[in-house]
Amino acid sequence: MKKVFKQAFRFGLTTFLSILVVLGVEQIGQAQQIPIPNSVKPCIPGQVRAPITRTELIAQASAKGTTYYLLYTFSASETGGTDLVISVTGKQCKEEFYNAPGDAISLTKVVSRDVANQLALGRYKNEVAQFGHAKVQANINRVIASNGTFYPEELWALKRLGFRLPANARVSQ
């Protein structure tokens, strides 16, 4: 009787732990969707060249009574997200920046350096959560191998997250 109980207990425990591992790995592989605040939604552009089919909140930062939201917008034809920064002061929202696909620009051109740093930090935390530290490091290595250029807020965030940045990594304004 004891032997049967031990086997059943071991089997049940193994099954339970296996389920936890599978569910945990699934959770790690998917970035957690953060709900977009209602105060931001009126400023998500409706009339754009490629209609927006999906929007994800990536990061947020606050400064001087204003909250800034970094979102990715997706159209049916895009494989990656397009940056959208919306600020909210009180109940008023404002589109600060909507990056045209392929047109790279530093966030420091549209928001303060501190806000840009915090938004970049949130972006990379999101990428690490979605893809893992090793894949993000591999992507950084590819960028450095091709042109080695990062925006100031990107370098700041990557250093805070402990990524290795070779000496030939350059800052682009």
C-alpha positions in Angstrom: 0.0 0.0 0.0 2.8 2.4 0.9 4.6 1.6 -2.3 1.5 2.4 -4.4 0.9 5.6 -2.5 4.6 6.7 -3.0 4.4 6.0 -6.7 1.1 7.8 -7.1 2.4 10.7 -5.1 5.6 10.9 -7.2 3.6 10.7 -10.4 1.3 13.4 -9.3 4.1 15.6 -8.1 6.0 15.1 -11.4 2.9 15.9 -13.4 2.2 19.0 -11.4 5.8 20.3 -11.7 5.8 19.5 -15.4 2.7 21.6 -15.9 4.2 24.5 -13.9 7.3 24.4 -16.0 5.4 24.4 -19.3 3.2 27.2 -18.2 6.1 29.1 -16.8 8.1 28.8 -20.0 5.1 29.9 -22.0 4.8 33.0 -19.8 8.5 33.8 -20.1 8.3 33.5 -23.9 5.5 36.0 -24.2 5.7 39.7 -23.2 3.0 40.6 -20.9 0.5 42.9 -22.5 0.1 46.1 -20.6 -3.3 47.7 -21.0 -3.2 51.1 -22.8 -4.7 53.8 -20.5 -8.0 55.3 -21.7 -6.3 58.8 -21.5 -3.9 57.8 -24.3 -6.3 56.2 -26.7 -7.7 59.5 -28.2 -4.2 60.4 -29.4 -3.5 57.2 -31.3 -3.6 58.3 -34.9 -6.5 57.0 -36.9 -5.6 58.5 -40.3 -2.2 57.1 -41.3 -0.9 55.8 -44.6 -1.0 52.1 -43.5 -4.0 51.7 -41.1 -3.0 50.7 -37.6 -4.3 47.2 -36.8 -2.7 46.8 -33.3 -1.1 49.0 -30.6 1.1 47.8 -27.7 2.2 49.9 -24.7 5.9 49.3 -24.3 7.1 51.8 -21.7 6.1 54.9 -19.7 8.0 57.7 -17.9 6.9 60.7 -16.0 8.4 64.2 -15.6 7.0 67.5 -14.4 3.4 66.3 -14.1 3.3 64.7 -17.6 3.4 61.0 -18.3 4.9 59.8 -21.5 3.9 56.6 -23.2 6.0 54.7 -25.7 3.8 52.5 -27.9 4.4 50.3 -30.9 1.8 50.5 -33.6 1.4 47.8 -36.2 -0.3 47.7 -39.6 -1.2 44.6 -41.5 1.8 45.0 -43.8 4.4 45.7 -41.1 6.5 43.0 -39.4 7.8 45.2 -36.7 6.3 48.0 -34.6 6.5 51.7 -35.3 7.3 54.0 -32.4 4.6 56.3 -31.1 5.1 58.6 -28.1 2.1 60.2 -26.5 2.1 62.5 -23.5 -0.7 62.9 -21.0 -1.0 65.9 -18.7 -4.1 65.9 -16.6 -6.8 64.6 -19.0 -5.2 66.0 -22.1 -3.1 63.8 -24.4 -0.8 64.9 -27.2 1.1 63.0 -29.9 4.7 63.8 -29.3 6.3 61.6 -32.0 5.1 59.1 -34.6 8.1 57.5 -36.3 7.7 56.9 -40.0 8.8 53.3 -40.8 12.5 53.3 -41.7 13.0 56.8 -40.4 15.2 56.5 -37.3 15.4 59.4 -34.8 16.6 59.7 -31.2 13.8 60.1 -28.7 15.9 63.0 -27.2 14.8 65.0 -30.3 11.2 64.9 -29.1 11.3 64.5 -25.2 13.8 65.4 -22.5 16.9 63.3 -22.0 15.6 61.8 -18.7 12.3 60.8 -20.3 14.1 59.4 -23.4 16.3 57.4 -21.1 13.4 55.9 -19.1 11.5 55.1 -22.3 14.5 53.4 -23.8 15.0 51.4 -20.6 11.4 50.3 -20.7 11.8 49.3 -24.4 14.9 47.1 -23.6 13.3 45.6 -20.5 10.3 44.6 -22.7 12.7 43.1 -25.3 14.5 41.1 -22.6 11.2 39.8 -21.3 10.1 38.8 -24.7 13.3 37.4 -26.3 15.7 36.9 -23.4 19.0 38.6 -22.5 21.1 36.4 -24.9 19.0 37.3 -28.0 19.0 41.0 -27.2 22.8 40.8 -26.7 23.1 39.0 -30.1 21.1 41.8 -31.7 23.3 44.5 -30.1 26.4 42.6 -31.5 24.9 42.7 -35.0 24.2 46.4 -34.8 27.8 47.0 -33.6 29.2 44.8 -36.4 27.2 46.7 -39.0 27.6 50.3 -38.0 28.2 50.5 -34.2 25.8 53.4 -33.8 23.3 53.8 -31.0 21.3 56.8 -29.7 22.3 58.2 -26.4 19.2 56.9 -24.6 19.8 53.4 -26.0 23.4 53.3 -24.7 22.3 54.6 -21.3 19.6 51.9 -21.0 21.7 49.1 -22.3 24.4 49.9 -19.8 21.9 50.0 -16.9 20.7 46.5 -18.0 24.2 45.1 -17.9 24.7 44.5 -21.7 28.2 44.3 -23.0 29.0 47.2 -25.3 32.3 47.1 -27.2 34.5 50.2 -27.3 33.6 50.8 -31.0 29.9 51.5 -30.1 29.3 55.1 -31.2 26.7 57.6 -30.1 24.5 59.1 -32.8 22.6 62.3 -32.3 
